[in-house]
Amino acid sequence: MPVKNQTISLQTRGDADVLDITTQVAAAVQESRLRDGIVTIFCPSATSALTTLEYESGCISDLHRLFDEIVAPDRQYAHNARWGDGNGHSHVRAALLGPSLTVPFSHGRLTLGTWQQIIYVDFDNRPRQRELIVQIMGEP
């Protein structure tokens, strides 16, 4: 089974910046010239994560509110005491969603639901330049 690797570069604002990366992932699948298979997106970062969501302002606002309620940035975090970088909450938030996502594709197209987009969330407390790894496996 052929395996293709690509990257997606992102510039984020930090502070739970939510980016819709569906178009970039779909383009990577198209460029692979594979017909049916799976695509895995991985963020090599301890303060960012991937998931699916309807990418619209209400859902994004709800996601921000949820994370503020369950992992508030103003709590005390042992990570902050050790490193002094103030992003202990960012690590915990990222751990809840996880660093990777796998999506099947068929006939060269992602099999996402009608209102489902692939989103990347940068929880760090400052803007960052990020690079995601995209691995595509499938049949031509």
C-alpha positions in Angstrom: 0.0 0.0 0.0 1.5 3.3 -1.0 2.3 5.9 1.7 2.7 9.6 0.9 3.9 12.3 3.3 3.2 16.0 3.2 3.2 19.0 5.6 0.9 21.9 6.2 2.4 25.1 7.5 0.3 27.4 9.7 0.8 30.7 11.4 -1.4 30.9 14.6 -2.4 33.6 17.0 -2.3 31.3 20.0 -4.9 31.5 22.9 -7.1 28.7 21.5 -6.9 30.0 17.9 -9.1 27.6 15.8 -8.2 27.1 12.1 -10.1 25.2 9.5 -7.6 23.0 7.7 -10.1 20.9 5.7 -9.1 22.5 2.4 -5.4 21.9 2.9 -6.0 18.3 3.9 -8.3 17.7 0.9 -5.6 19.2 -1.4 -3.0 16.8 0.1 -5.2 13.8 -0.6 -5.8 15.0 -4.2 -2.1 15.6 -4.7 -1.3 12.1 -3.5 -3.2 10.6 -6.5 -4.5 7.9 -4.2 -8.1 6.9 -4.7 -9.2 5.2 -1.4 -7.5 5.1 2.0 -6.9 7.1 5.1 -5.2 10.4 5.9 -3.7 11.0 9.3 -2.9 14.6 10.4 -0.4 14.9 13.3 0.7 18.0 15.1 4.1 17.7 16.7 3.3 20.1 19.5 2.4 19.7 23.1 0.2 22.7 23.1 -2.0 22.2 20.1 -4.6 19.6 18.9 -6.8 18.4 16.1 -10.5 17.4 15.9 -13.6 17.9 13.8 -16.2 20.5 14.3 -18.7 22.5 12.4 -16.5 25.5 11.7 -18.8 28.4 12.4 -18.6 31.2 15.0 -21.2 29.7 17.4 -19.4 26.3 17.6 -16.0 28.0 18.0 -17.4 30.3 20.7 -18.8 27.2 22.5 -15.5 25.4 22.3 -13.6 28.4 23.7 -16.2 28.7 26.6 -16.0 25.0 27.3 -12.2 25.0 27.6 -12.3 28.2 29.8 -14.7 26.4 32.1 -12.9 23.1 32.4 -9.3 24.2 32.0 -9.2 27.8 33.0 -6.0 29.7 32.2 -5.9 31.5 35.5 -5.6 28.4 37.7 -2.3 27.3 39.2 -0.5 24.8 37.1 2.7 22.9 38.3 4.1 23.3 34.8 4.0 27.1 35.1 5.7 26.9 38.5 8.5 24.8 37.0 9.0 26.6 33.7 7.5 30.1 34.2 6.0 30.2 30.7 2.4 30.5 31.7 1.1 27.9 29.3 0.3 25.0 31.7 -3.4 25.2 30.7 -2.3 25.0 27.0 -0.7 21.6 27.6 -3.7 20.2 29.5 -6.2 21.5 26.9 -4.1 19.9 24.1 -4.0 16.6 25.9 -7.8 16.5 26.1 -8.3 16.7 22.3 -5.1 14.9 21.2 -2.4 15.5 18.6 -3.7 13.5 15.7 -6.8 12.8 13.6 -7.5 10.1 10.9 -10.1 10.6 8.2 -11.0 8.0 5.5 -11.2 9.1 1.9 -13.0 7.5 -1.1 -12.6 8.3 -4.7 -10.0 10.9 -3.7 -12.4 12.8 -1.5 -12.5 13.1 2.3 -15.6 11.3 3.8 -16.5 14.1 6.2 -20.1 14.8 7.1 -21.9 17.7 5.6 -21.2 20.1 8.6 -17.9 18.6 9.6 -14.6 20.3 9.1 -11.1 19.4 10.3 -9.9 21.9 12.8 -6.5 22.7 14.3 -6.5 24.4 17.7 -3.4 26.2 19.0 -3.8 26.4 22.7 -0.4 28.1 23.4 -0.4 31.5 25.0 1.4 33.2 22.1 1.4 33.2 18.3 3.3 30.3 16.8 4.6 29.0 13.4 3.4 25.4 13.2 4.0 22.6 10.8 1.6 19.6 10.7 2.5 16.2 9.3 0.0 14.7 6.8 0.4 11.0 6.0 -1.8 9.5 3.4 -2.1 5.7 2.9 -4.2 4.1 0.2 -4.7 2.5 -3.1 -4.2 4.2 -6.4 
